[in-house]
Amino acid sequence: MIQMPGGPEPLTQAKVFRVARAIDLAAFVGTELAPGRWRSVTQEEVDQFVVLTGDRNWVHTDVERAMHELDGGTTIVPGQLLLALVPALLQEAYVVVDAAQSRAAALRAVRFRFPVRPGDVFRLRARLTLVEQRPRFVQVDASCDLELKSGQRALTSQRTDVFFD
């Protein structure tokens, strides 16, 4: 679904931080993980997302009108589409190899700070903020930012995942 533009920064397996168990991440709380690879979203992908969700706001779909009425002269990628990309992008930052299963448990403090337009290049920057053993699972919290190539943060959020052994 998401595109990787050509460029000098291909993802290498060495960048992905791998641990056997989620609790092993506790030693890295406060650590910013290696940023993911640069990505982009096409207008066609926006159009497919809009069909799926029914969000037909013209700022996402009407290329002609956007050329005349929006700053930047192009449509805007729906924030919900960007938010939906975060789980896959986060897996480029870290992977728990031996987890029997994992689930997204919460999204908090979601802020859409700067518009992303089709073709804009962005990547995920993540920092572990909490790793805690619970009775039946390990809770892992991360601060997640989508960073544009310009350095601006397009989206910020706090994400909680739970891992079961």
C-alpha positions as CSV (number, residue, x, y, z in Angstrom):
1,M,0.0,0.0,0.0
2,I,2.6,2.6,0.9
3,Q,5.4,3.4,-1.5
4,M,9.1,3.7,-1.0
5,P,10.6,6.4,-3.1
6,G,13.9,5.9,-4.7
7,G,16.8,7.2,-2.6
8,P,19.9,6.4,-0.6
9,E,18.2,5.1,2.5
10,P,17.0,1.5,2.0
11,L,15.8,-0.4,5.0
12,T,18.3,-2.9,6.2
13,Q,17.5,-5.6,8.7
14,A,20.2,-4.3,11.0
15,K,18.1,-1.2,11.7
16,V,15.2,-3.2,13.1
17,F,15.7,-3.6,16.8
18,R,14.9,-7.3,17.7
19,V,14.3,-8.7,21.1
20,A,13.3,-12.2,22.2
21,R,10.7,-11.1,24.8
22,A,8.9,-7.9,25.2
23,I,10.2,-7.4,28.7
24,D,13.7,-7.2,27.2
25,L,12.7,-3.8,25.9
26,A,12.6,-2.4,29.5
27,A,16.4,-1.7,29.4
28,F,15.7,0.7,26.5
29,V,13.0,2.9,27.9
30,G,13.7,6.5,27.0
31,T,15.7,5.3,24.0
32,E,14.8,6.6,20.5
33,L,14.8,3.7,18.1
34,A,16.4,4.0,14.7
35,P,14.0,5.8,12.3
36,G,12.2,3.8,9.7
37,R,12.7,4.1,6.0
38,W,11.3,7.0,4.0
39,R,7.8,6.4,2.7
40,S,5.0,8.1,0.7
41,V,1.4,7.7,-0.1
42,T,0.0,8.1,-3.6
43,Q,-3.3,9.8,-4.6
44,E,-4.5,6.4,-5.8
45,E,-4.0,5.0,-2.3
46,V,-5.8,8.0,-0.8
47,D,-8.7,7.3,-3.2
48,Q,-8.8,3.6,-2.2
49,F,-8.8,4.5,1.5
50,V,-11.6,7.0,1.0
51,V,-13.7,4.4,-0.8
52,L,-13.2,2.0,2.1
53,T,-14.0,4.5,4.9
54,G,-16.5,6.7,3.1
55,D,-14.6,9.9,4.1
56,R,-15.4,11.8,1.0
57,N,-14.1,15.2,2.1
58,W,-13.0,17.0,-1.0
59,V,-9.6,18.0,0.5
60,H,-8.7,14.3,0.1
61,T,-10.2,13.5,-3.3
62,D,-10.8,16.5,-5.5
63,V,-7.4,17.1,-7.2
64,E,-8.7,19.9,-9.5
65,R,-10.3,21.8,-6.7
66,A,-7.3,21.4,-4.4
67,M,-5.1,22.9,-7.1
68,H,-7.1,26.2,-6.8
69,E,-8.2,26.3,-3.2
70,L,-5.6,24.6,-1.0
71,D,-2.3,25.9,0.1
72,G,0.3,23.7,-1.7
73,G,-2.2,23.1,-4.6
74,T,-2.7,19.4,-3.9
75,T,-5.0,17.2,-1.8
76,I,-4.2,16.1,1.7
77,V,-3.7,12.5,2.9
78,P,-6.4,11.6,5.5
79,G,-5.0,11.7,9.0
80,Q,-6.7,8.3,9.7
81,L,-4.8,6.8,6.8
82,L,-1.5,8.0,8.3
83,L,-2.5,6.7,11.7
84,A,-3.4,3.3,10.2
85,L,0.2,3.1,8.9
86,V,1.8,3.4,12.3
87,P,1.7,-0.3,13.3
88,A,3.5,-1.4,10.2
89,L,6.0,1.5,10.5
90,L,6.6,0.7,14.2
91,Q,7.5,-2.9,13.2
92,E,10.4,-1.4,11.3
93,A,11.6,0.1,14.6
94,Y,11.3,-3.0,16.9
95,V,10.2,-6.6,16.7
96,V,9.5,-9.0,19.6
97,V,10.5,-12.3,18.1
98,D,9.1,-14.8,20.6
99,A,5.7,-13.2,21.4
100,A,2.8,-15.6,21.0
101,Q,0.6,-12.7,20.2
102,S,0.4,-8.9,20.4
103,R,-2.4,-6.4,20.3
104,A,-2.7,-2.6,20.0
105,A,-4.2,-1.6,23.3
106,A,-4.5,2.2,23.1
107,L,-3.8,5.3,21.1
108,R,-3.5,8.5,23.0
109,A,-2.6,12.1,22.4
110,V,-3.0,11.9,18.7
111,R,-2.2,15.2,17.0
112,F,-2.3,16.0,13.3
113,R,0.3,18.8,13.3
114,F,1.1,19.3,9.6
115,P,-0.7,18.2,6.5
116,V,0.8,15.4,4.4
117,R,0.1,15.5,0.7
118,P,0.3,12.6,-1.7
119,G,3.9,12.1,-2.7
120,D,5.3,13.7,0.5
121,V,8.0,11.6,2.0
122,F,7.8,10.7,5.7
123,R,9.1,8.2,8.2
124,L,8.4,7.0,11.7
125,R,10.5,8.1,14.7
126,A,9.7,6.2,17.9
127,R,10.9,6.3,21.5
128,L,10.0,3.7,24.1
129,T,8.4,5.4,27.1
130,L,7.2,2.4,29.3
131,V,7.8,-1.3,29.4
132,E,6.1,-3.0,32.3
133,Q,5.3,-6.6,33.2
134,R,1.6,-7.1,34.0
135,P,0.0,-10.3,35.3
136,R,-0.8,-11.7,31.9
137,F,1.2,-9.6,29.4
138,V,3.9,-7.0,28.9
139,Q,2.8,-3.5,28.2
140,V,5.0,-1.5,25.8
141,D,4.3,2.2,25.3
142,A,5.9,4.2,22.6
143,S,5.9,7.8,21.5
144,C,5.4,7.8,17.7
145,D,6.0,10.7,15.3
146,L,5.6,10.8,11.6
147,E,8.4,13.0,10.4
148,L,8.3,14.7,7.0
149,K,11.5,14.9,5.0
150,S,11.4,18.7,5.7
151,G,11.9,17.8,9.4
152,Q,8.3,18.8,10.4
153,R,6.3,16.4,12.5
154,A,3.1,15.6,10.7
155,L,1.6,13.4,13.3
156,T,2.4,12.6,17.0
157,S,0.8,10.0,19.1
158,Q,1.3,7.7,22.1
159,R,0.7,4.0,21.4
160,T,0.3,1.1,23.8
161,D,0.9,-2.5,22.7
162,V,0.5,-5.6,24.8
163,F,2.6,-8.8,24.2
164,F,1.6,-12.2,25.4
165,D,4.2,-15.0,25.9
